Amino acid sequence: MGNKTEVAFLELIKSGIWDKEPDVSFFEGLDASEWMVIWEAVHDQAVTGICYAAVERLPKAFRPPRQLFFSWMAEAQAIQEYNLKIRSVWTEVNASLEQAGVYPIVMKGIGIALLYPQPLLRMTGDLDLYIPDSYDKALECLKQWGEIKFDPEHDLVYIQDILVELHYSHSSSQSSLQNRKSILIKREGILYRIPGVEENAIMLLKHAAKHLFNGGIGLRHLCDWVLFIKQYPDLNYVYITKELRKDGMERFARVFTVLGLEYIGADLVDLPASWSLDFKDKLIKNVLWAKILESGNFGQRKRRVQHFSIWNKSTNPFFQVLKQVWRHIERLEYILILSPLFTLQLKKKLKERFLH
């Protein structure tokens, strides 16, 4: 993206998540090709609906070309319809599990969407549910909707074409959600059970860090986090830091947070001094911002760009070797951002190998 289109794109995001009128000066003189660049960016970063809320507010003279505007409108309507459907599935599943004495907790997705001014415009993927206890009972209850596929990380079941992921504690010790009090929120007649504030914060940051390395994170993740810390200004950052340090994610959390405040939520939150960035952090921040713009949500932009690149078209062995070298260089950039995480994982693996 060029500087002009990037600034306009970020203004759409700010307008959408903060429910404010967009500054029309950023859109003055944008031609059809520049709007197409923005259009591709909103898809790559999974913020189509969020940005539509802003585009709709623009005076007609500053909007994208007519055909593009109506395509945008149609996609926004489809996002809302999908979100209504996934909320319907949550209501049905929650009611059934409660009758069985199981109380599922909504992770990410529709629970985080509640922070947005227009929750139905926040793109949602799967329905992620954490089952704090009575997991076997929950599985038995959910069999009424179809076959459950078992996975090392989480189990899966499709309900009305919605993928429901069932999460559980992977150890005998208390997890960040296990045995914690959940928060009940009721919106438009629907009851949501979401994690406690600090546990939710830790989960959001860990989720973003893991997806960064395993495909890529989009600006939607950054929007979620900035809205979250705005909603909860009294976060216990000392506790969050302590918990993230155990998994080597403390630096990522600081950089990710400052990045979000700088680009889409400046001066909205007073961070503790311990979360300020040193010189190395600032370098990593620039790398992280570049990786987000380059990769997009789950690496969506990178796949689209590479699909037409010489790397994938050419069968020349020389180009294939260069491609593999480049991939290793890119992986090193991710390790730079998440270096403490991988240091801890390496120590853990070495300890398991030589002590057991």
C-alpha positions as a Markdown table, in Angstrom:
| # | Residue | x | y | z |
|---|---|---|---|---|
| 1 | Met | 0.0 | 0.0 | 0.0 |
| 2 | Gly | 1.1 | 3.5 | -0.7 |
| 3 | Asn | 1.2 | 6.1 | 2.0 |
| 4 | Lys | -2.0 | 7.8 | 0.8 |
| 5 | Thr | -4.0 | 4.6 | 0.6 |
| 6 | Glu | -2.6 | 3.3 | 3.9 |
| 7 | Val | -3.6 | 6.5 | 5.8 |
| 8 | Ala | -7.1 | 6.3 | 4.3 |
| 9 | Phe | -7.4 | 2.7 | 5.2 |
| 10 | Leu | -6.4 | 3.3 | 8.8 |
| 11 | Glu | -8.9 | 6.2 | 9.0 |
| 12 | Leu | -11.6 | 3.8 | 8.0 |
| 13 | Ile | -10.6 | 1.4 | 10.8 |
| 14 | Lys | -10.5 | 4.2 | 13.4 |
| 15 | Ser | -13.9 | 5.4 | 12.3 |
| 16 | Gly | -15.4 | 2.0 | 12.4 |
| 17 | Ile | -14.1 | 0.9 | 15.8 |
| 18 | Trp | -14.5 | 4.2 | 17.6 |
| 19 | Asp | -17.9 | 5.0 | 16.1 |
| 20 | Lys | -16.9 | 8.4 | 14.8 |
| 21 | Glu | -17.2 | 10.4 | 11.6 |
| 22 | Pro | -14.2 | 9.7 | 9.2 |
| 23 | Asp | -12.1 | 12.7 | 8.3 |
| 24 | Val | -13.1 | 13.2 | 4.6 |
| 25 | Ser | -9.8 | 14.9 | 3.8 |
| 26 | Phe | -8.1 | 11.5 | 3.8 |
| 27 | Phe | -10.4 | 10.4 | 0.9 |
| 28 | Glu | -10.3 | 13.4 | -1.3 |
| 29 | Gly | -9.0 | 12.6 | -4.7 |
| 30 | Leu | -8.8 | 8.8 | -4.3 |
| 31 | Asp | -9.2 | 7.2 | -7.7 |
| 32 | Ala | -10.7 | 3.8 | -8.6 |
| 33 | Ser | -7.4 | 2.0 | -8.5 |
| 34 | Glu | -6.5 | 3.4 | -5.0 |
| 35 | Trp | -9.9 | 2.3 | -3.7 |
| 36 | Met | -9.2 | -1.2 | -5.1 |
| 37 | Val | -6.0 | -1.2 | -3.1 |
| 38 | Ile | -8.0 | -0.3 | 0.0 |
| 39 | Trp | -10.7 | -2.9 | -0.9 |
| 40 | Glu | -8.0 | -5.6 | -1.0 |
| 41 | Ala | -6.5 | -4.5 | 2.3 |
| 42 | Val | -9.8 | -4.7 | 4.2 |
| 43 | His | -10.2 | -8.3 | 3.0 |
| 44 | Asp | -6.6 | -9.2 | 3.7 |
| 45 | Gln | -6.9 | -7.8 | 7.3 |
| 46 | Ala | -10.4 | -9.2 | 8.0 |
| 47 | Val | -11.9 | -5.8 | 8.6 |
| 48 | Thr | -14.4 | -5.6 | 5.8 |
| 49 | Gly | -17.5 | -5.0 | 8.0 |
| 50 | Ile | -15.7 | -2.6 | 10.4 |
| 51 | Cys | -14.5 | -0.4 | 7.5 |
| 52 | Tyr | -17.9 | -0.5 | 5.8 |
| 53 | Ala | -19.4 | 1.2 | 8.8 |
| 54 | Ala | -17.0 | 4.1 | 8.1 |
| 55 | Val | -17.5 | 4.0 | 4.3 |
| 56 | Glu | -21.2 | 4.3 | 4.8 |
| 57 | Arg | -20.7 | 7.5 | 6.7 |
| 58 | Leu | -18.6 | 9.2 | 4.0 |
| 59 | Pro | -20.4 | 11.8 | 1.8 |
| 60 | Lys | -21.2 | 10.4 | -1.6 |
| 61 | Ala | -18.5 | 12.5 | -3.3 |
| 62 | Phe | -15.9 | 10.8 | -1.2 |
| 63 | Arg | -17.1 | 7.2 | -1.4 |
| 64 | Pro | -15.6 | 4.5 | -3.5 |
| 65 | Pro | -16.9 | 3.9 | -7.1 |
| 66 | Arg | -20.6 | 2.9 | -7.2 |
| 67 | Gln | -20.1 | -0.7 | -8.1 |
| 68 | Leu | -17.4 | -1.2 | -5.4 |
| 69 | Phe | -19.6 | 0.5 | -2.8 |
| 70 | Phe | -22.5 | -1.9 | -3.5 |
| 71 | Ser | -20.2 | -4.9 | -3.4 |
| 72 | Trp | -18.9 | -3.7 | -0.1 |
| 73 | Met | -22.5 | -3.3 | 1.2 |
| 74 | Ala | -23.4 | -6.8 | 0.1 |
| 75 | Glu | -20.4 | -8.3 | 1.9 |
| 76 | Ala | -21.2 | -6.3 | 5.0 |
| 77 | Gln | -24.8 | -7.7 | 4.9 |
| 78 | Ala | -23.4 | -11.3 | 4.5 |
| 79 | Ile | -21.1 | -10.8 | 7.5 |
| 80 | Gln | -24.1 | -9.6 | 9.6 |
| 81 | Glu | -26.2 | -12.6 | 8.5 |
| 82 | Tyr | -23.4 | -15.0 | 9.4 |
| 83 | Asn | -23.0 | -13.4 | 12.8 |
| 84 | Leu | -26.7 | -13.7 | 13.5 |
| 85 | Lys | -26.5 | -17.4 | 12.6 |
| 86 | Ile | -23.5 | -18.1 | 14.8 |
| 87 | Arg | -25.3 | -16.3 | 17.7 |
| 88 | Ser | -28.3 | -18.5 | 17.1 |
| 89 | Val | -26.1 | -21.6 | 17.3 |
| 90 | Trp | -24.5 | -20.3 | 20.6 |
| 91 | Thr | -27.9 | -19.7 | 22.1 |
| 92 | Glu | -29.1 | -23.2 | 21.2 |
| 93 | Val | -25.9 | -25.0 | 22.3 |
| 94 | Asn | -25.6 | -23.0 | 25.6 |
| 95 | Ala | -29.2 | -23.8 | 26.5 |
| 96 | Ser | -28.7 | -27.5 | 25.8 |
| 97 | Leu | -25.4 | -27.6 | 27.8 |
| 98 | Glu | -26.9 | -25.7 | 30.7 |
| 99 | Gln | -29.7 | -28.2 | 31.0 |
| 100 | Ala | -26.9 | -30.9 | 31.3 |
| 101 | Gly | -25.2 | -28.9 | 34.0 |
| 102 | Val | -22.4 | -27.7 | 31.8 |
| 103 | Tyr | -21.6 | -24.0 | 31.5 |
| 104 | Pro | -19.5 | -23.2 | 28.4 |
| 105 | Ile | -17.4 | -20.0 | 28.1 |
| 106 | Val | -17.3 | -18.1 | 24.8 |
| 107 | Met | -13.7 | -17.5 | 23.7 |
| 108 | Lys | -12.7 | -14.7 | 21.3 |
| 109 | Gly | -15.1 | -14.3 | 18.4 |
| 110 | Ile | -18.7 | -13.3 | 19.3 |
| 111 | Gly | -17.6 | -12.5 | 22.9 |
| 112 | Ile | -15.0 | -10.0 | 21.7 |
| 113 | Ala | -17.3 | -8.6 | 19.1 |
| 114 | Leu | -19.4 | -7.2 | 21.9 |
| 115 | Leu | -16.8 | -4.5 | 22.4 |
| 116 | Tyr | -17.5 | -3.1 | 18.9 |
| 117 | Pro | -20.1 | -0.3 | 18.3 |
| 118 | Gln | -21.7 | -2.6 | 15.7 |
| 119 | Pro | -20.9 | -6.2 | 16.9 |
| 120 | Leu | -22.5 | -7.8 | 13.9 |
| 121 | Leu | -20.0 | -6.2 | 11.5 |
| 122 | Arg | -16.9 | -7.7 | 13.2 |
| 123 | Met | -16.0 | -10.8 | 11.0 |
| 124 | Thr | -16.2 | -14.0 | 13.0 |
| 125 | Gly | -14.8 | -17.4 | 12.1 |
| 126 | Asp | -15.7 | -20.4 | 14.3 |
| 127 | Leu | -17.5 | -20.6 | 17.6 |
| 128 | Asp | -14.9 | -21.3 | 20.2 |
| 129 | Leu | -16.1 | -22.7 | 23.5 |
| 130 | Tyr | -14.1 | -23.4 | 26.6 |
| 131 | Ile | -15.6 | -26.2 | 28.8 |
| 132 | Pro | -14.2 | -25.6 | 32.3 |
| 133 | Asp | -15.4 | -28.9 | 33.7 |
| 134 | Ser | -17.6 | -32.0 | 32.9 |
| 135 | Tyr | -16.1 | -32.2 | 29.4 |
| 136 | Asp | -17.2 | -35.7 | 28.8 |
| 137 | Lys | -20.8 | -34.7 | 29.6 |
| 138 | Ala | -20.5 | -31.8 | 27.2 |
| 139 | Leu | -19.3 | -34.1 | 24.4 |
| 140 | Glu | -22.2 | -36.5 | 25.0 |
| 141 | Cys | -24.6 | -33.6 | 24.9 |
| 142 | Leu | -23.2 | -32.2 | 21.6 |
| 143 | Lys | -23.5 | -35.6 | 19.8 |
| 144 | Gln | -27.1 | -34.7 | 19.1 |
| 145 | Trp | -25.9 | -32.3 | 16.3 |
| 146 | Gly | -23.5 | -34.7 | 14.6 |
| 147 | Glu | -20.2 | -36.5 | 14.7 |
| 148 | Ile | -17.5 | -35.0 | 16.9 |
| 149 | Lys | -14.0 | -35.0 | 15.4 |
| 150 | Phe | -11.3 | -35.3 | 18.0 |
| 151 | Asp | -8.1 | -33.3 | 17.8 |
| 152 | Pro | -5.0 | -33.0 | 20.1 |
| 153 | Glu | -5.8 | -29.2 | 20.7 |
| 154 | His | -9.6 | -29.1 | 20.6 |
| 155 | Asp | -12.5 | -31.2 | 19.4 |
| 156 | Leu | -14.8 | -30.1 | 16.5 |
| 157 | Val | -18.4 | -30.4 | 15.6 |
| 158 | Tyr | -20.5 | -28.7 | 12.9 |
| 159 | Ile | -23.8 | -27.3 | 13.9 |
| 160 | Gln | -25.9 | -25.7 | 11.2 |
| 161 | Asp | -22.8 | -25.4 | 9.0 |
| 162 | Ile | -21.0 | -23.5 | 11.9 |
| 163 | Leu | -17.8 | -25.0 | 13.1 |
| 164 | Val | -17.8 | -25.3 | 16.9 |
| 165 | Glu | -14.4 | -25.8 | 18.5 |
| 166 | Leu | -14.4 | -27.3 | 22.0 |
| 167 | His | -11.5 | -26.3 | 24.2 |
| 168 | Tyr | -10.5 | -27.9 | 27.5 |
| 169 | Ser | -7.6 | -27.8 | 30.0 |
| 170 | His | -4.6 | -29.7 | 28.7 |
| 171 | Ser | -3.0 | -30.3 | 32.1 |
| 172 | Ser | -4.0 | -31.3 | 35.6 |
| 173 | Ser | -3.0 | -27.8 | 36.9 |
| 174 | Gln | -5.4 | -24.9 | 36.7 |
| 175 | Ser | -5.4 | -23.2 | 33.3 |
| 176 | Ser | -6.0 | -19.5 | 32.9 |
| 177 | Leu | -9.7 | -20.1 | 32.5 |
| 178 | Gln | -10.2 | -23.2 | 34.6 |
| 179 | Asn | -12.0 | -22.7 | 37.9 |
| 180 | Arg | -12.2 | -18.9 | 37.3 |
| 181 | Lys | -15.4 | -16.9 | 37.6 |
| 182 | Ser | -16.8 | -16.0 | 34.2 |
| 183 | Ile | -18.5 | -12.8 | 33.3 |
| 184 | Leu | -22.2 | -12.8 | 32.2 |
| 185 | Ile | -23.2 | -10.2 | 29.6 |
| 186 | Lys | -26.6 | -9.8 | 28.1 |
| 187 | Arg | -27.0 | -8.0 | 24.8 |
| 188 | Glu | -30.2 | -7.9 | 22.7 |
| 189 | Gly | -31.8 | -10.7 | 24.6 |
| 190 | Ile | -28.7 | -13.0 | 24.3 |
| 191 | Leu | -26.7 | -14.1 | 27.3 |
| 192 | Tyr | -22.9 | -14.5 | 26.8 |
| 193 | Arg | -20.6 | -16.1 | 29.3 |
| 194 | Ile | -17.1 | -14.8 | 28.7 |
| 195 | Pro | -13.8 | -15.2 | 30.6 |
| 196 | Gly | -12.8 | -13.0 | 33.5 |
| 197 | Val | -11.0 | -9.8 | 32.4 |
| 198 | Glu | -7.4 | -10.7 | 33.1 |
| 199 | Glu | -7.8 | -14.2 | 31.8 |
| 200 | Asn | -9.5 | -12.9 | 28.6 |
| 201 | Ala | -6.6 | -10.4 | 28.1 |
| 202 | Ile | -4.0 | -13.2 | 28.4 |
| 203 | Met | -5.9 | -15.4 | 26.0 |
| 204 | Leu | -6.2 | -12.6 | 23.4 |
| 205 | Leu | -2.5 | -11.9 | 23.5 |
| 206 | Lys | -1.4 | -15.5 | 23.4 |
| 207 | His | -3.8 | -16.2 | 20.5 |
| 208 | Ala | -2.4 | -13.3 | 18.5 |
| 209 | Ala | 1.2 | -14.4 | 19.2 |
| 210 | Lys | 0.6 | -18.0 | 18.1 |
| 211 | His | -1.2 | -17.0 | 15.0 |
| 212 | Leu | 1.5 | -14.5 | 14.1 |
| 213 | Phe | 4.0 | -17.4 | 13.8 |
| 214 | Asn | 1.6 | -20.0 | 12.3 |
| 215 | Gly | 0.3 | -18.0 | 9.4 |
| 216 | Gly | -0.1 | -14.3 | 10.2 |
| 217 | Ile | -2.3 | -11.9 | 12.2 |
| 218 | Gly | -4.4 | -9.2 | 10.7 |
| 219 | Leu | -5.5 | -5.8 | 11.9 |
| 220 | Arg | -8.7 | -7.4 | 13.3 |
| 221 | His | -6.6 | -8.9 | 16.1 |
| 222 | Leu | -5.1 | -5.5 | 16.8 |
| 223 | Cys | -8.5 | -3.9 | 16.8 |
| 224 | Asp | -9.8 | -6.5 | 19.2 |
| 225 | Trp | -7.0 | -5.8 | 21.6 |
| 226 | Val | -7.1 | -2.0 | 21.5 |
| 227 | Leu | -10.9 | -2.1 | 22.1 |
| 228 | Phe | -10.3 | -4.5 | 25.0 |
| 229 | Ile | -7.8 | -2.3 | 26.8 |
| 230 | Lys | -10.0 | 0.7 | 26.2 |
| 231 | Gln | -13.0 | -1.1 | 27.7 |
| 232 | Tyr | -10.9 | -2.2 | 30.8 |
| 233 | Pro | -8.6 | 0.7 | 31.8 |
| 234 | Asp | -7.9 | -0.9 | 35.2 |
| 235 | Leu | -6.3 | -4.0 | 33.8 |
| 236 | Asn | -3.9 | -5.7 | 36.2 |
| 237 | Tyr | -0.9 | -5.4 | 34.0 |
| 238 | Val | 1.4 | -6.8 | 36.8 |
| 239 | Tyr | -0.5 | -10.0 | 36.8 |
| 240 | Ile | -0.8 | -10.2 | 33.0 |
| 241 | Thr | 3.0 | -9.6 | 32.7 |
| 242 | Lys | 3.7 | -12.3 | 35.2 |
| 243 | Glu | 1.5 | -14.9 | 33.4 |
| 244 | Leu | 2.8 | -14.0 | 29.9 |
| 245 | Arg | 6.4 | -14.2 | 31.1 |
| 246 | Lys | 5.9 | -17.9 | 31.8 |
| 247 | Asp | 5.4 | -18.5 | 28.1 |
| 248 | Gly | 7.9 | -16.0 | 26.8 |
| 249 | Met | 5.3 | -13.6 | 25.4 |
| 250 | Glu | 5.9 | -10.6 | 27.6 |
| 251 | Arg | 7.9 | -8.7 | 24.9 |
| 252 | Phe | 5.4 | -9.5 | 22.2 |
| 253 | Ala | 2.5 | -8.2 | 24.4 |
| 254 | Arg | 4.3 | -4.9 | 25.1 |
| 255 | Val | 5.1 | -4.3 | 21.4 |
| 256 | Phe | 1.7 | -5.4 | 20.1 |
| 257 | Thr | 0.0 | -3.1 | 22.6 |
| 258 | Val | 2.0 | 0.0 | 21.8 |
| 259 | Leu | 1.7 | -0.8 | 18.1 |
| 260 | Gly | -2.1 | -0.8 | 18.4 |
| 261 | Leu | -2.2 | 2.4 | 20.4 |
| 262 | Glu | 0.1 | 4.2 | 17.9 |
| 263 | Tyr | -1.7 | 3.2 | 14.7 |
| 264 | Ile | -5.4 | 2.9 | 15.7 |
| 265 | Gly | -5.9 | 4.2 | 19.2 |
| 266 | Ala | -3.3 | 6.8 | 20.2 |
| 267 | Asp | -3.6 | 8.5 | 23.6 |
| 268 | Leu | -6.5 | 6.3 | 24.7 |
| 269 | Val | -4.8 | 4.3 | 27.4 |
| 270 | Asp | -2.2 | 5.0 | 30.0 |
| 271 | Leu | 0.2 | 2.1 | 30.0 |
| 272 | Pro | 2.4 | 1.3 | 33.1 |
| 273 | Ala | 6.0 | 2.4 | 32.7 |
| 274 | Ser | 7.1 | -1.3 | 32.6 |
| 275 | Trp | 5.2 | -1.6 | 29.3 |
| 276 | Ser | 7.2 | 1.2 | 27.6 |
| 277 | Leu | 9.5 | 0.2 | 24.7 |
| 278 | Asp | 13.2 | 0.2 | 24.7 |
| 279 | Phe | 15.3 | 0.6 | 21.6 |
| 280 | Lys | 15.2 | -3.1 | 20.6 |
| 281 | Asp | 11.4 | -3.2 | 21.3 |
| 282 | Lys | 11.0 | -0.2 | 18.9 |
| 283 | Leu | 12.9 | -2.0 | 16.2 |
| 284 | Ile | 10.7 | -5.1 | 16.7 |
| 285 | Lys | 7.6 | -2.9 | 16.6 |
| 286 | Asn | 8.5 | -1.8 | 13.1 |
| 287 | Val | 9.2 | -5.3 | 12.0 |
| 288 | Leu | 5.8 | -6.5 | 13.4 |
| 289 | Trp | 3.9 | -3.7 | 11.7 |
| 290 | Ala | 5.5 | -4.6 | 8.4 |
| 291 | Lys | 4.7 | -8.3 | 8.9 |
| 292 | Ile | 1.0 | -7.5 | 9.7 |
| 293 | Leu | 0.6 | -5.5 | 6.5 |
| 294 | Glu | 2.5 | -8.0 | 4.5 |
| 295 | Ser | 0.8 | -11.2 | 5.7 |
| 296 | Gly | -2.7 | -10.2 | 6.6 |
| 297 | Asn | -5.1 | -12.3 | 8.6 |
| 298 | Phe | -3.8 | -15.9 | 8.7 |
| 299 | Gly | -1.4 | -15.0 | 5.9 |
| 300 | Gln | -4.2 | -14.2 | 3.5 |
| 301 | Arg | -2.5 | -11.4 | 1.7 |
| 302 | Lys | 0.8 | -13.2 | 1.4 |
| 303 | Arg | -0.9 | -16.2 | -0.2 |
| 304 | Arg | -2.8 | -14.0 | -2.7 |
| 305 | Val | 0.4 | -12.1 | -3.7 |
| 306 | Gln | 2.6 | -15.2 | -3.9 |
| 307 | His | -0.1 | -17.1 | -6.0 |
| 308 | Phe | 0.9 | -14.9 | -9.0 |
| 309 | Ser | 4.6 | -14.5 | -8.2 |
| 310 | Ile | 7.6 | -15.9 | -10.1 |
| 311 | Trp | 8.3 | -18.1 | -7.1 |
| 312 | Asn | 5.3 | -20.2 | -7.6 |
| 313 | Lys | 5.1 | -20.0 | -11.4 |
| 314 | Ser | 8.7 | -21.0 | -12.1 |
| 315 | Thr | 9.9 | -24.6 | -12.0 |
| 316 | Asn | 13.5 | -23.6 | -12.2 |
| 317 | Pro | 15.5 | -25.3 | -9.4 |
| 318 | Phe | 17.4 | -22.0 | -8.8 |
| 319 | Phe | 14.2 | -20.2 | -8.0 |
| 320 | Gln | 13.0 | -23.0 | -5.8 |
| 321 | Val | 16.1 | -22.9 | -3.7 |
| 322 | Leu | 15.8 | -19.1 | -3.4 |
| 323 | Lys | 12.2 | -19.5 | -2.3 |
| 324 | Gln | 13.2 | -21.9 | 0.5 |
| 325 | Val | 16.0 | -19.6 | 1.7 |
| 326 | Trp | 13.6 | -16.6 | 1.7 |
| 327 | Arg | 11.1 | -18.6 | 3.8 |
| 328 | His | 13.8 | -19.3 | 6.4 |
| 329 | Ile | 14.7 | -15.6 | 6.5 |
| 330 | Glu | 11.0 | -14.7 | 7.0 |
| 331 | Arg | 10.8 | -17.3 | 9.8 |
| 332 | Leu | 13.8 | -15.7 | 11.5 |
| 333 | Glu | 11.9 | -12.4 | 11.5 |
| 334 | Tyr | 9.0 | -14.0 | 13.4 |
| 335 | Ile | 11.4 | -15.6 | 15.8 |
| 336 | Leu | 12.9 | -12.1 | 16.4 |
| 337 | Ile | 9.5 | -10.9 | 17.4 |
| 338 | Leu | 8.7 | -13.9 | 19.6 |
| 339 | Ser | 12.3 | -14.8 | 20.6 |
| 340 | Pro | 11.6 | -15.3 | 24.4 |
| 341 | Leu | 8.8 | -17.7 | 23.6 |
| 342 | Phe | 11.1 | -20.0 | 21.5 |
| 343 | Thr | 13.9 | -19.8 | 24.0 |
| 344 | Leu | 11.6 | -21.1 | 26.7 |
| 345 | Gln | 10.2 | -23.8 | 24.4 |
| 346 | Leu | 13.8 | -24.9 | 23.6 |
| 347 | Lys | 14.7 | -25.1 | 27.2 |
| 348 | Lys | 11.6 | -27.1 | 28.0 |
| 349 | Lys | 12.3 | -29.6 | 25.2 |
| 350 | Leu | 15.9 | -30.1 | 26.3 |
| 351 | Lys | 14.9 | -30.6 | 29.9 |
| 352 | Glu | 12.3 | -33.2 | 28.8 |
| 353 | Arg | 14.8 | -35.0 | 26.6 |
| 354 | Phe | 17.7 | -35.3 | 29.2 |
| 355 | Leu | 15.7 | -35.6 | 32.5 |
| 356 | His | 13.1 | -38.1 | 31.4 |
